[in-house]
Amino acid sequence: MHRIGRTARAGDEGMSITLVAPEEQYRFKQIEDFLEKEIYKIPIPEELGVAPEYNPAAYRRKKRTAGDRMKKNFRNRRSGDSKRPRNRRQNK
């Protein structure tokens, strides 16, 4: 997501435009849900070409489970590393 413009501050009015890539639409929907407000989506002018359909459910990310994290950590472990994470501070 990329935000352009300024929002209202100190009683002044303002306007901003947020550009949202199709794969980020789900996050944009989460923002709308958090604000409990649907944000107006400006139609893309036809001369700019076909715009992607607003469909946040299409790009919804799967929630990672503890098992997924363990698998990732196991894959990232180099051979010879111990099973326990190293202490970042060296004992002096």
N, C-alpha and C positions, 0 to 999 in steps of 0.2 A: 504494500500500500504506500502511496505517496500523497502527501497533503500539500496543496498549493493555496495561498491566500492567507487571510488572517481571520481570526474569530473575534467576536465582540468582546471588548474589554472596557472597563471603567464606564459602563453605560452607553458606549458607542455601539453602533451596529456594525456587523462585519459579515463577510462571506468567505467560505473556503470551499475548495473542490478537492475531493479525494479520488485518486485514480486507483482502481482495484483490479488486479489481474484475476483471471478466472480461477486459478488455484488458490487465491486468497479470499474468495467470496465467502467461504465458511467463516473465516475470522471476522469479516465485516458483519455478517449476520450475528455473530456473538456480541459485537459491539452494540448493534441495534437491540438485541435482547437485554443487554446490561442496562442500556439507557431507557428501556421500555418505550421505545419510539422507533417507528419506521422512518428511515432517512430517505428523502426524495432522491430519486435517481434520474439524472438529466439524460434524455435520449441523445444518442450520438447522431450528429448530422449525417445524412445519407451520403454526402460527397466524401466522407471519410471512410466509407466502406461498411461492411457488415460488422456489427458489434456482437461480442459474445453474449449469449443469453444469460440473464441473472438466474443462476441455479446453484445456490450454496450447497445443497445436498449432494450434488454431483462430485464435489471435491472434498467432502467431509473426510477428515483424517481419522483413521482407526486409533482408538485409545490404546496406548501401550500398557501391557501388563507387566508385572514383576518378572515373569518368565521371559518376556521379550528383552527386558533390560539385562537379565542374567546371560542370555544367549549372546547379546551384543558384547558384553564385557568379556565373555569367554573367548569370542573371536578376536578381540583386540589384544588379548594377552599374548605377549611374545614368548616364544619357547624359552624355558629356563627361568621364567619369572615365578616367584612363589605364589601360592594361592591367596595369600593375605596382601592387601595393599601396602605399599611402602609408606613409611612415615616420611613426610616431606622434609621435616627438620632432621638434620644430621646430628647425631650425638657427638659432642666434643669433649 
